[in-house]
Amino acid sequence: MSGEFLALGFAWYVVLLFSTTCHEASHALAAKLGGDLTGFHGGQVTLDPLPHIRREPFGMIVFPILSYALGGWMMGWASAPYDPLWAQRHPRRAAWMSIAGPVANFALVLLAAALIHAGLWFGLFEHPASAGFTHIVAATGPGAATAAAFVLSLLFSLNLLLGVFNLLPLPPLDGFGAAGLLMSESAARRFQQFGQHARAFSMIGLLLAWRVFDPLFNPIFTLSLKALYPTQNYGS
């Protein structure tokens, strides 16, 4: 492996670790605000990645490194504990807990977009000749600006991917749990009970999600580039 490959992998891992930590901490914080202290007592209401790594070491360490080493693409996962009895008693609060993770990802997309435009304004960045997942913005010179452009590109793209993917309404993804926000309290409670049984089919849900995600994400990614750069024609 080249030094550049390792350096890019390290940057990718830092962004993935930060993004996943924000996602799970938001779940745990929303649950705490809704009255469930399970995640809080488990140490998940924090931006310190260590409690999240201890809970999911394979998804937070092993799989990201393996996926990057074998395929040049890094992904992983984590989880925040919650009390299923609390979720049944308060289904709409549980739905808010579900949507809090993707909301955190979209907030990081907006943060990355703001920092990208700040870099453009200060002359540190420029529009790339062609935009891609890891190349949303280009540096005007070598050095720290190049590293910052890569990190912000990943922060933008990866959190867009995580937010959109987790909003798919399939178990065990957050979009399935968040559906309770569109229902009455009684309907949401019945849906929450159904969701507890549906989690037995989580692997099927994940396979279906991956099946539909690729054709769904490409146009969303193109639209996000148009929103980021209204005067450019990336993906047209």
C-alpha positions as CSV (number, residue, x, y, z in Angstrom):
1,M,0.0,0.0,0.0
2,S,1.3,3.4,-0.9
3,G,1.7,6.2,1.6
4,E,-1.0,8.3,-0.2
5,F,-3.5,5.4,0.1
6,L,-2.8,5.1,3.8
7,A,-3.1,8.9,4.3
8,L,-6.4,9.0,2.5
9,G,-7.6,6.0,4.4
10,F,-6.7,7.7,7.7
11,A,-8.6,10.9,6.7
12,W,-11.6,8.8,5.6
13,Y,-11.6,6.9,8.9
14,V,-11.5,10.1,10.9
15,V,-14.5,11.5,9.0
16,L,-16.4,8.2,9.3
17,L,-15.7,7.9,13.0
18,F,-16.8,11.5,13.6
19,S,-20.0,11.2,11.5
20,T,-21.0,7.9,13.0
21,T,-20.4,9.2,16.5
22,C,-22.5,12.3,15.9
23,H,-25.3,10.1,14.4
24,E,-25.4,7.7,17.4
25,A,-25.0,10.5,20.0
26,S,-28.0,12.2,18.5
27,H,-30.1,9.1,18.9
28,A,-29.0,8.7,22.5
29,L,-29.6,12.4,23.3
30,A,-33.1,12.4,21.7
31,A,-34.0,9.3,23.8
32,K,-32.7,11.0,26.9
33,L,-34.7,14.1,26.2
34,G,-37.7,11.9,25.7
35,G,-37.3,10.1,29.0
36,D,-35.2,7.0,28.2
37,L,-31.8,7.1,29.9
38,T,-30.5,3.8,28.6
39,G,-28.1,5.4,26.1
40,F,-27.1,8.1,28.6
41,H,-26.2,5.5,31.2
42,G,-24.4,3.5,28.4
43,G,-22.2,6.6,27.7
44,Q,-23.6,7.2,24.3
45,V,-24.6,10.8,24.8
46,T,-21.2,12.1,23.9
47,L,-19.1,13.0,20.9
48,D,-16.2,11.0,22.4
49,P,-16.0,8.0,20.0
50,L,-14.6,5.6,22.5
51,P,-18.0,4.6,24.1
52,H,-19.4,4.0,20.6
53,I,-16.4,2.0,19.6
54,R,-16.6,-0.2,22.7
55,R,-20.3,-0.9,21.9
56,E,-19.6,-1.8,18.2
57,P,-15.9,-2.5,17.7
58,F,-16.4,-4.5,14.6
59,G,-18.6,-1.9,12.9
60,M,-16.4,1.0,14.1
61,I,-12.9,-0.4,13.6
62,V,-12.6,-3.8,11.8
63,F,-15.1,-3.4,9.0
64,P,-14.1,0.2,8.0
65,I,-10.5,-0.9,7.8
66,L,-11.3,-4.1,5.9
67,S,-13.6,-2.4,3.4
68,Y,-11.1,0.3,2.6
69,A,-8.1,-2.1,2.4
70,L,-10.0,-4.6,0.1
71,G,-12.2,-2.2,-1.9
72,G,-10.9,1.3,-1.5
73,W,-14.2,2.3,0.0
74,M,-14.9,2.7,3.7
75,M,-18.1,2.0,5.5
76,G,-19.1,1.0,9.0
77,W,-21.8,1.2,11.6
78,A,-22.6,1.7,15.3
79,S,-25.7,1.6,17.5
80,A,-27.2,3.4,20.5
81,P,-29.1,1.3,23.1
82,Y,-32.7,2.2,24.1
83,D,-35.5,0.7,26.2
84,P,-38.1,-1.1,23.9
85,L,-40.7,-0.8,26.6
86,W,-40.2,3.0,26.7
87,A,-40.5,3.0,22.9
88,Q,-43.9,1.2,23.2
89,R,-45.2,3.5,25.8
90,H,-44.0,6.6,24.0
91,P,-44.0,5.7,20.3
92,R,-43.8,9.3,19.0
93,R,-40.8,10.1,21.3
94,A,-39.2,6.9,19.9
95,A,-39.8,8.2,16.4
96,W,-38.1,11.4,17.2
97,M,-35.2,9.4,18.5
98,S,-35.1,7.5,15.2
99,I,-35.0,10.6,13.1
100,A,-32.4,12.3,15.2
101,G,-29.5,10.4,13.7
102,P,-30.1,11.3,10.1
103,V,-30.8,14.9,11.1
104,A,-27.3,15.0,12.6
105,N,-25.9,13.7,9.3
106,F,-27.7,16.4,7.3
107,A,-26.5,19.0,9.8
108,L,-22.9,17.9,9.0
109,V,-23.7,18.2,5.3
110,L,-24.7,21.8,5.9
111,L,-21.6,22.4,8.0
112,A,-19.4,21.0,5.3
113,A,-21.1,23.2,2.7
114,A,-20.6,26.3,4.8
115,L,-16.9,25.5,5.3
116,I,-16.5,24.8,1.5
117,H,-18.0,28.2,0.6
118,A,-15.9,29.9,3.2
119,G,-12.8,28.3,1.6
120,L,-13.9,29.4,-1.8
121,W,-14.5,33.0,-0.5
122,F,-11.0,33.1,1.1
123,G,-9.4,31.7,-2.1
124,L,-8.2,28.5,-0.4
125,F,-10.5,26.3,-2.6
126,E,-11.8,26.4,-6.2
127,H,-14.5,24.6,-8.1
128,P,-13.2,21.2,-9.3
129,A,-13.1,20.4,-13.0
130,S,-15.4,17.5,-12.3
131,A,-17.1,16.6,-9.0
132,G,-17.2,13.2,-7.3
133,F,-17.8,11.6,-4.0
134,T,-14.4,12.4,-2.6
135,H,-13.8,15.5,-4.8
136,I,-16.5,18.0,-4.0
137,V,-14.1,20.9,-3.9
138,A,-10.4,21.4,-5.0
139,A,-7.6,23.3,-3.3
140,T,-5.9,26.2,-5.0
141,G,-2.5,25.0,-3.8
142,P,-0.7,22.1,-2.1
143,G,-0.4,21.5,1.6
144,A,-3.0,21.9,4.3
145,A,-5.6,23.2,1.9
146,T,-5.5,20.0,-0.2
147,A,-6.1,17.9,3.0
148,A,-8.9,20.2,4.1
149,A,-10.5,19.9,0.6
150,F,-10.5,16.1,0.8
151,V,-11.8,16.0,4.4
152,L,-14.6,18.5,3.6
153,S,-15.5,16.6,0.4
154,L,-15.9,13.4,2.4
155,L,-17.7,15.1,5.3
156,F,-20.3,16.4,2.7
157,S,-20.7,13.3,0.7
158,L,-20.5,10.6,3.4
159,N,-23.0,12.4,5.6
160,L,-25.4,12.9,2.7
161,L,-25.1,9.1,2.0
162,L,-25.6,8.2,5.7
163,G,-28.5,10.5,6.1
164,V,-30.3,9.4,3.0
165,F,-29.6,5.7,3.5
166,N,-30.8,5.7,7.1
167,L,-34.1,7.4,6.1
168,L,-35.2,4.5,3.9
169,P,-38.4,3.2,5.6
170,L,-37.1,-0.4,6.0
171,P,-36.2,-2.1,9.3
172,P,-33.8,-1.7,11.0
173,L,-33.1,1.7,9.4
174,D,-34.1,4.9,11.1
175,G,-36.7,5.8,8.5
176,F,-38.8,2.8,9.5
177,G,-38.9,4.0,13.1
178,A,-39.4,7.6,12.2
179,A,-42.6,6.7,10.3
180,G,-44.4,7.0,13.6
181,L,-44.2,10.8,13.3
182,L,-46.7,10.6,10.5
183,M,-49.3,8.8,12.6
184,S,-51.5,9.4,15.5
185,E,-50.3,8.3,18.9
186,S,-52.4,5.1,18.9
187,A,-51.4,4.2,15.3
188,A,-47.8,4.9,16.1
189,R,-48.0,2.6,19.1
190,R,-49.3,-0.3,17.0
191,F,-46.6,0.5,14.4
192,Q,-43.9,0.4,17.1
193,Q,-45.2,-3.0,18.3
194,F,-45.1,-4.2,14.7
195,G,-41.6,-2.8,14.3
196,Q,-40.3,-4.9,17.3
197,H,-41.4,-8.0,15.4
198,A,-40.1,-6.7,12.0
199,R,-36.6,-6.4,13.4
200,A,-36.4,-10.2,13.1
201,F,-36.2,-9.5,9.3
202,S,-33.5,-6.8,9.6
203,M,-31.1,-8.6,7.3
204,I,-33.8,-8.7,4.6
205,G,-34.5,-5.1,5.1
206,L,-30.9,-4.2,4.7
207,L,-30.5,-6.2,1.5
208,L,-33.6,-4.5,0.1
209,A,-32.2,-1.1,1.2
210,W,-28.9,-1.7,-0.6
211,R,-30.8,-2.8,-3.7
212,V,-32.8,0.4,-4.0
213,F,-30.3,2.8,-2.6
214,D,-27.8,3.1,-5.5
215,P,-30.3,4.3,-8.2
216,L,-32.0,6.5,-5.5
217,F,-28.8,8.2,-4.2
218,N,-27.3,9.2,-7.6
219,P,-29.9,11.8,-8.5
220,I,-30.0,13.0,-4.8
221,F,-26.2,13.5,-5.0
222,T,-26.5,15.4,-8.3
223,L,-29.2,17.6,-6.7
224,S,-27.0,18.3,-3.7
225,L,-24.2,19.4,-6.1
226,K,-26.6,21.8,-7.8
227,A,-27.6,23.2,-4.4
228,L,-24.0,23.6,-3.4
229,Y,-22.9,25.1,-6.7
230,P,-26.0,26.7,-8.4
231,T,-23.9,28.2,-11.2
232,Q,-22.1,25.0,-12.1
233,N,-23.3,22.1,-14.1
234,Y,-21.9,19.0,-12.3
235,G,-23.9,15.9,-13.2
236,S,-26.0,17.5,-15.9
